[in-house]
C-alpha cells in the first residue's frame, strides 16, 4: 500500500512538472512556475462605506456558527440561516441551500424582478472569534470562494443541472436543499433567463467576524481585488455583509 501511495505521489509530481498549474492570487497576480505576473493596475480598496453592517447578536445569530444544516439538524441561529432569511425578505422566489463539499455557493437564490432576472450567490463564513474585528484570515477564505465559484454564472443550464442533482443527493438525508421554490421553479427561471434581455448577477460574501467600523486597509485591499475580479469575470460588483 505504501508503494502504491508513493507511486501516485510521484505520478502527480511528474504531471505538475510537465503541466505547471497557474496560481491566481487575491490581488490578481499570477504565478506559473517561477514566473510571477503582477497586474498592471492597482485595483484599489473596497469602499468602506459599501460594507453592509448587521447587528447579528440582536438577530439571534451565533457568529461562530456557519451552517444552516449540519449534523442532521437545522440551526436557526446560524449565519446561513439569517442569510437565507434575508434572501426571503428580498423577494427571491427560489432559495437553495447548497452548503457542502463542491458547492456552487452556500446559498443560491433566483428572482424574477419583472424587468430582469437576478441570480444571487451567497458565500458565508463563521467568525474566528466571539467578537467582530479586523482579522485578515476571516475575510481571505470567503473572498477566495467568491472568486472561484463565480464561473457558474456563465452557464445557467449547467448551474441548474448541478442544483437538481445535489438536491436529490441531500433529500436522501431527509433535508431538501430547496428552501423556497422547487425544481420546477428552477427550470422556469432558467427558461425566463434564456429569453430575458437582462440578467443580473449578485455575489455576496457574508462574514460577521468583520467589523465595518474597524476594517483595515489590508482587508479593504483584499475585498477591492475581489470586487475588481467579479466585475471583470461576472459583470457584477461584490457585496459584503458583515458586522456593524
C-alpha positions as CSV (number, residue, x, y, z in Angstrom):
1,X,0.0,0.0,0.0
2,X,2.8,2.4,0.8
3,X,4.4,1.7,-2.6
4,X,1.1,2.5,-4.3
5,X,0.7,5.8,-2.5
6,X,4.3,6.7,-3.3
7,X,3.8,5.9,-7.0
8,X,0.6,8.0,-7.1
9,X,2.5,10.9,-5.4
10,X,5.4,10.6,-7.9
11,X,3.0,10.5,-10.8
12,X,1.3,13.7,-9.6
13,X,4.7,15.3,-9.1
14,X,5.7,14.3,-12.7
15,X,2.4,15.6,-14.1
16,X,2.7,19.0,-12.4
17,X,6.3,19.2,-13.5
18,X,5.2,18.8,-17.1
19,X,2.0,20.8,-16.8
20,X,2.6,23.6,-14.3
21,X,-0.7,24.9,-12.9
22,X,-1.1,28.7,-12.9
23,X,-2.0,30.1,-9.5
24,X,-4.0,33.3,-9.2
25,X,-3.8,35.3,-6.0
26,X,-6.4,37.6,-4.5
27,X,-4.5,40.7,-5.8
28,X,-5.0,39.1,-9.3
29,X,-1.2,38.4,-9.7
30,X,-0.5,35.0,-11.4
31,X,2.3,32.6,-10.6
32,X,3.2,30.0,-13.3
33,X,6.3,28.0,-12.4
34,X,8.8,30.6,-11.3
35,X,7.2,33.4,-13.3
36,X,5.2,35.9,-11.4
37,X,3.0,38.3,-13.4
38,X,1.6,41.2,-11.4
39,X,-1.4,43.2,-12.5
40,X,-0.6,46.4,-14.4
41,X,-3.2,48.4,-12.5
42,X,-3.9,49.0,-8.8
43,X,-7.4,47.7,-8.2
44,X,-7.8,50.0,-5.2
45,X,-9.5,49.4,-1.9
46,X,-13.1,48.3,-1.4
47,X,-15.1,51.4,-0.3
48,X,-15.6,51.2,3.5
49,X,-19.0,52.8,3.2
50,X,-20.2,50.0,0.9
51,X,-19.8,47.4,3.7
52,X,-23.2,46.4,4.9
53,X,-23.0,46.2,8.7
54,X,-25.5,44.0,10.6
55,X,-26.0,43.6,14.3
56,X,-26.0,39.8,14.3
57,X,-26.5,39.4,18.1
58,X,-29.7,41.3,18.1
59,X,-30.9,38.9,15.3
60,X,-30.2,35.9,17.5
61,X,-27.3,34.7,15.4
62,X,-24.2,33.0,16.8
63,X,-21.4,34.4,14.6
64,X,-19.3,31.3,15.3
65,X,-21.9,29.0,13.8
66,X,-21.9,28.9,10.0
67,X,-24.1,26.1,8.7
68,X,-27.9,26.1,8.4
69,X,-27.9,22.3,8.1
70,X,-25.3,20.2,10.0
71,X,-25.2,17.0,11.9
72,X,-28.6,16.1,10.9
73,X,-30.2,19.2,12.3
74,X,-31.3,22.7,11.2
75,X,-29.6,25.5,13.0
76,X,-31.8,28.6,13.0
77,X,-29.2,30.6,15.0
78,X,-26.5,30.2,12.2
79,X,-25.1,32.7,9.8
80,X,-26.5,30.9,6.8
81,X,-30.0,30.7,8.4
82,X,-30.1,34.5,8.7
83,X,-28.7,35.0,5.2
84,X,-31.5,32.7,3.9
85,X,-34.0,34.8,5.8
86,X,-32.6,38.0,4.1
87,X,-33.0,36.3,0.7
88,X,-36.6,35.5,1.5
89,X,-37.2,39.1,2.6
90,X,-35.6,40.4,-0.6
91,X,-38.4,38.5,-2.5
92,X,-36.4,35.7,-4.1
93,X,-38.8,33.1,-5.5
94,X,-36.1,30.4,-5.2
95,X,-33.7,29.9,-2.3
96,X,-31.4,26.9,-2.4
97,X,-29.1,25.6,0.4
98,X,-26.0,24.4,-1.5
99,X,-23.7,24.2,1.5
100,X,-21.2,21.4,1.4
101,X,-18.3,19.9,-0.5
102,X,-18.1,21.0,-4.1
103,X,-20.7,23.7,-3.6
104,X,-21.7,26.4,-6.1
105,X,-22.2,28.7,-3.1
106,X,-23.6,28.3,0.4
107,X,-26.8,29.8,-0.9
108,X,-28.1,30.2,-4.5
109,X,-31.1,32.5,-4.9
110,X,-33.1,33.5,-8.0
111,X,-35.6,36.2,-8.5
112,X,-37.8,37.3,-11.4
113,X,-37.9,41.0,-10.9
114,X,-40.1,41.7,-13.9
115,X,-37.7,43.8,-15.9
116,X,-34.8,41.4,-15.1
117,X,-33.9,38.1,-13.6
118,X,-31.4,38.0,-10.7
119,X,-29.1,35.2,-9.8
120,X,-27.5,35.6,-6.4
121,X,-24.6,33.6,-5.0
122,X,-24.0,33.9,-1.2
123,X,-20.8,32.8,0.5
124,X,-20.8,32.6,4.3
125,X,-18.0,32.1,6.7
126,X,-18.1,31.9,10.5
127,X,-16.1,34.3,12.7
128,X,-12.8,33.0,14.1
129,X,-13.5,34.9,17.4
130,X,-16.5,35.7,19.6
131,X,-16.4,39.4,18.7
132,X,-16.1,41.2,15.3
133,X,-12.8,42.7,14.4
134,X,-10.3,43.2,11.6
135,X,-8.8,39.8,11.2
136,X,-7.5,39.3,7.7
137,X,-7.9,35.5,7.8
138,X,-11.6,35.9,8.4
139,X,-12.0,37.5,5.0
140,X,-9.5,35.8,2.8
141,X,-11.1,32.4,2.6
142,X,-14.6,33.6,1.9
143,X,-13.3,36.1,-0.7
144,X,-11.5,33.2,-2.4
145,X,-14.7,31.2,-2.6
146,X,-16.5,34.1,-4.3
147,X,-13.7,34.3,-6.9
148,X,-13.6,30.6,-7.5
149,X,-17.3,29.9,-8.0
150,X,-18.5,32.9,-9.9
151,X,-17.8,30.9,-13.1
152,X,-21.1,29.1,-12.5
153,X,-22.9,32.3,-13.5
154,X,-21.7,31.9,-17.1
155,X,-23.7,28.7,-17.7
156,X,-27.1,28.8,-16.1
157,X,-28.2,25.5,-17.5
158,X,-25.2,23.7,-16.0
159,X,-25.8,25.5,-12.7
160,X,-29.5,24.3,-12.7
161,X,-28.5,20.7,-13.5
162,X,-26.0,20.7,-10.7
163,X,-28.5,22.1,-8.2
164,X,-31.1,19.4,-9.1
165,X,-28.6,16.6,-8.7
166,X,-27.4,18.0,-5.3
167,X,-30.9,18.2,-4.1
168,X,-31.5,14.6,-5.0
169,X,-28.4,13.6,-3.0
170,X,-29.4,15.7,0.0
171,X,-33.1,14.6,0.0
172,X,-31.9,11.1,0.8
173,X,-30.7,12.5,4.1
174,X,-34.3,14.0,4.7
175,X,-33.4,17.7,4.4
176,X,-34.1,19.1,0.9
177,X,-31.9,21.9,-0.4
178,X,-34.8,23.8,-1.9
179,X,-36.0,26.1,0.9
180,X,-38.1,28.4,-1.3
181,X,-39.4,27.1,-4.6
182,X,-38.6,23.7,-6.1
183,X,-37.1,22.1,-9.2
184,X,-40.0,23.3,-11.3
185,X,-39.4,26.9,-10.1
186,X,-35.7,26.5,-11.1
187,X,-36.5,25.3,-14.6
188,X,-39.0,28.1,-15.1
189,X,-36.3,30.6,-14.0
190,X,-33.8,29.1,-16.5
191,X,-36.3,29.4,-19.4
192,X,-37.0,33.0,-18.5
193,X,-33.3,33.7,-18.2
194,X,-32.8,32.3,-21.7
195,X,-35.4,34.7,-23.1
196,X,-34.5,37.7,-21.0
197,X,-32.6,40.6,-22.4
198,X,-31.4,41.5,-18.9
199,X,-29.8,39.1,-16.4
200,X,-28.3,40.5,-13.3
201,X,-25.7,38.7,-11.1
202,X,-25.1,39.2,-7.4
203,X,-22.2,37.8,-5.5
204,X,-22.3,38.4,-1.7
205,X,-19.7,37.4,0.9
206,X,-21.0,37.1,4.5
207,X,-18.5,37.4,7.4
208,X,-19.9,38.7,10.7
209,X,-16.3,38.4,12.1
210,X,-15.5,41.6,10.1
211,X,-16.5,44.9,11.8
212,X,-17.3,47.6,9.2
213,X,-16.2,50.2,11.7
214,X,-12.7,48.7,12.1
215,X,-12.0,47.3,8.6
216,X,-8.3,47.7,7.9
217,X,-6.6,48.9,4.7
218,X,-5.3,45.3,4.2
219,X,-8.8,43.9,4.4
220,X,-10.3,46.5,2.1
221,X,-7.5,45.8,-0.4
222,X,-8.4,42.1,-0.5
223,X,-12.1,43.0,-0.9
224,X,-11.1,45.5,-3.6
225,X,-9.3,43.0,-5.7
226,X,-12.2,40.5,-5.3
227,X,-14.6,43.2,-6.4
228,X,-12.5,44.0,-9.4
229,X,-12.3,40.3,-10.4
230,X,-16.0,39.9,-10.1
231,X,-16.7,43.0,-12.2
232,X,-14.4,41.6,-14.9
233,X,-15.4,37.9,-14.8
234,X,-19.1,38.1,-13.9
235,X,-20.1,41.7,-14.6
236,X,-21.2,42.4,-11.1
237,X,-19.8,44.2,-8.1
238,X,-19.0,42.5,-4.8
239,X,-21.4,42.9,-1.9
240,X,-20.3,42.4,1.7
241,X,-22.5,41.6,4.7
242,X,-20.5,42.0,7.9
243,X,-20.9,43.3,11.4
244,X,-21.5,47.0,12.3
